[in-house]
Amino acid sequence: METLRTALQPLRPITNNLPTPIRDLGVSILGETCYQTLLLELDPTDPECLKLAVSKGLGLGIVGASSVVKVPQILKLVRSQSSSGVSFLAYLLETSSYLVSLAYNVRHGFPFSTFGETALILGQNVVITVLVLNYSGRAGVAALFVAALAAGVVTLFNGGILDMRTLSYLQAGAGVLGVASKVPQIAAIYQEGGTGQLSAFTIDTELGLGQELTLSRQVFNYLAGSLSRIFTTLQEVDDKLILYGFVAGFALNLVLAAQMVYYWNAPSAKARGKMKEAAVPTPAAGPATSGASTATPKSKGPTTRRRG
């Protein structure tokens, strides 16, 4: 690390003369102490500041990716003018879960880099939910949904209406809901005995792109994301409720990833059934069609012709 520090020293005239807006942004992200250590002194030997910088980088990367993660789904809905195949209930539950988590993080004053994707995905979910209701002919329900959402925002973010203890219970419930959403997926792969019919489907959850992607890509994205969030939570958020939620999510994502590896090339149960049907030999033709060809030729009767 000392060699790296020595190699970075020629850059100090640049890092010490950054424009004020960039400097202020760096201080707001890293804090005055770590900004001084990592940017002004170019000292990467401080383990605490280095871990904080890595955590901030991972968190901001996740937040940045989430800003457009569901835009393809929105565009797909707008172009097709149809909500076919999109579950209103799924988005309603996910939106409710994200709203509770957002209020919990904001009211605790946690750094935005540790939960920012929740706010961005929540906004995209609201748009998708409204579109789904409108395109399914339920504009009145869409208006009711927006009104209920506004009431939920006022209630959850107002300490005079909802105390922190109750909000903590709601956050625990939201975490359980998010974790439980992966159980049917695990069960489906197990019952199928493979991922053949599950290998391509429309993704509509965290990091879901709302388009045909492989299940393996989704699973490994989730695995990496949940692992990153465990690291950022340990570094920046002293909250066991948040941490346990990410740990549980990572454990289930790990199970899904293990299933993907185990069943990588295995055909689904449906595909195996078709293969068995194809392997069964075609039964012989019935008596009606084979009688003529299988009948025993009639024996000749005695002849009256005289030999000689």
N, C-alpha and C positions, 0 to 999 in steps of 0.2 A: 504493500500500500504506500510505503514511503516513496518507492520508485514512481508510482502513479502520481503522487502528490508533486514530486519534483517536475515530472513531465507536464503537469498542468499549470505550473507557475507562470510561464510566458503568456497565458491567457488572462492574467489578472487585470492588465490595463483595460481589457474589454469588459470583463464582468464588473469592474468597479466604476464603469462609466455608462451603464445601461440607462436608457431613458426612464424618467421618473414613473410613468405609468407601468412599465414592465417591472421596475423595482418594487413598486407598491403591490403589484400582483404577486410577485415572488414572496414578499414579506407576509402577505395575507394567507398564502398557501403554506409556507414553511415555518412562519414565525420569525421574529427578529433574530433570535439566537442561531437557529439552523441556517437562515439565509446568510448571516454573517460567516458562518463556518463553511458552508458548501459553495456559496457563490462568490463572496468577497475574498475569502482566504483560500478557496479551492482546496479544502482539506477533506478528503473522503475517508479519513481514518476514524472519524467520530461515528461509532456504531449506531447510537441512538438517532442522530440526524440522518444517517444513511438509511436506516429502516423507515424513518418517517418519510423521507423522499420517495422511497420505493412504494410505500403505502399510498402516498398521494398520487403517484403516477398510475398505479393500478386502479385506484378509485376514480380518478378523472378519466381514465381510458374506458372504464365501464360506463360511466355517465355519458361520455361522448358517443359511444356506440349505441346506447339506448335512445338517443335523441331521434334516431331515424329507424329504429328497429321494426316498428310496425307501420311505417309509411307505405311499404308495398301492399300490405293488407288493405289499408285505406284506399289506395289507388285502385286496387282490384275491385273493391266494392263499388266505387264511384263509376268505374268503366262498365261493369256488368249490370249495374242498377238492380242487383239481386243480392239477397242475404242467404241464399241457399248454401247449406253446409256450414254456416257459422252459428254457433250456439250462443243465444242471448244469455242463458243462465250462466254459462261458463264465464262470460265477460262481466256479468253482474257480480258474481262471487269474487272474481279476481280484482275488479275495480274496488269493491268494498274492502277487501284485504289490503290493497295498496293505500287506500285512503286512511285506514287506521294506522298503518305503519308510518305513513308520511306525518300524520299528526303526532305520533309518539316520538319520532325523531326530532321534529321541529321543536316541540315543547320541551324536549330534553336539551336542546341546544347543541346537538351533535354536528360535527363538520359536514358540510354539504357533500363533500367528496365521498362520504361513507353511505349516503342514501339518495343521492341526486337522481339516480335512475328510476327510483320509485315515483318521483314527481313527474318525470318525463313520460314514463310508460303509462302512468295514470291518465295524463292528458290525452294520450293517443287512444287509450281504452275508451275514454268518454266519447271521443269522436266516432270510433268504431261501433260502440253500443247504440248511439243515436242513429247512425246510418243503418244498422241492422234493423232497428225498430221501424224506421221510416220506409225502408224498402220491403218490409214485410206487411205494410199497411197498418201499422200501429203507431201513427204519429202522436196520438193522444198519450199513449204509454211513454213515448219518448219525452214528451213535455213533463210528464209526471216523474220520470227518472231524473231529469235535470233538476226539477224542484226538490226532490228527495236528496239529491247529491248536494245541492246548496245548503239544505238544512243540516246534512251530515257534516259539512265543512264548518258551519257555524258552531255546531255542538261540540265537535271533536277538538277544535282549535281554541275554544273558549274555556279557560280554567274555571270561570265562575259558574259554568253549566255542568262541566264534566271534570271531576277531580282526577288527579294522576293515578290514583289507585285503581279506579274503574277503567281508565285508559290502559293501564298495564294488563288488566284482565282481557280487555279487547285485543290488545297486541298479542297476547298468548294465544287467543283464539284464532287470530289472523295467521299466526305462524303455523298452528296446527293445520289450518285449512290449506295453506300453501304446501306443506309437507304431504298431507293426505292426497293432494291432487296427483301425486306421482305413483301412488299405490296401484290404481287401476292399470296404469301403463305396465308396471312390473308384472302384475297378474296376467295381463293380456299376452305378453311375450311368453310367459311360462306356460300358459294354456295352449298357445299356438305351437310351442316347441320350436320356435324360430321367429325370425323377424321378416319373413317373406312378405306377408300382407301388411306389415306395419312399417316397412322400410321407407315408404314415401307417403306423407300425409300432410295436411295443412297444419302448420304450427301457429298457435295463437296465444302463447304465454310468454313469460319472461324470456327474452332473447329470441322469441318466435318471430319469424319473418312473414307469416301469413301467406306463404307460397309453398310449392312442393319442394321440400328439402328432405334429405335422408334423416331418418331417426338417429342414426349414429352421429351425425353432425350436431344435432340438437343436444343429444345426451352429453357429448364431450364438451360442448360449449357450456352447458349447465355445470358440468363437473369443474371446469376451469374457473368459471365465474363464482361458484359457491366457495371454492378453495381460496380464491383471491379475497372474497369478502370475509372469510374467517381471519385472514392475515390482517386486513385493514381494520377489522373490528378489534382484534387484539391490540393493535398499535394505537388506535385513536378513540375507541369507544369502550368505556368501562361499564358495560351493561350485559349481564348474563343472559337476559331474555333475548336480546338480539343475537348474541353469540350462539346460544343453544339452537336457535332457529336455523342459523346458517350451518351449524354442525350436523343437525338432523337432515337438512336438505342435501348436504354433501354426502352423507352416508347413503341416502336413497339414490342419489345420482351415481354413486360408486357401484351400487347394485345394478343399476341400469347399464352402466358401462361394462360391467363384468358380463351381463347377459349379452350385450352386443358382441363382445369378443367371443363368447362361448358359442353363440348361435350365428356366427358371422356369415357362413355360407349354407346354413341349414334351411331347407325349404319349410314353408309353413305347413300346418296341418291340412289346410285346404289343398295346397299343392301336392302334398303326399297322397291325399285321397285321389286326386286326378291321375297321379302316376300309377297307383294301384289299379284303377279302372282301366287304364291303357294296357296294363300288363295282363289282364284277364283275357284268355283266348276267346274268340268269337264262337258261340255255341253252334253245333251242327244244325243243319236245316231240318225242319219238322217233317213228319211223315207224309204230309200232303205233297211236298215238293220232291221227296226222295223215293216215293214208292215205285215210280216207274223205273228208276235206275237201279234200285236194290232188289227188285222182285226176282225170285228164282225162275229161270226159264222153264216152261212147261216141258215135261218129258214127252217124247213121241209115243204114240200108241202102237200096238202091234200091227205089222203090215200083212197084207194078204197076198202080196206079190210072191209068186212061186220062184224059187231059185232053181236054177238048173241051166 
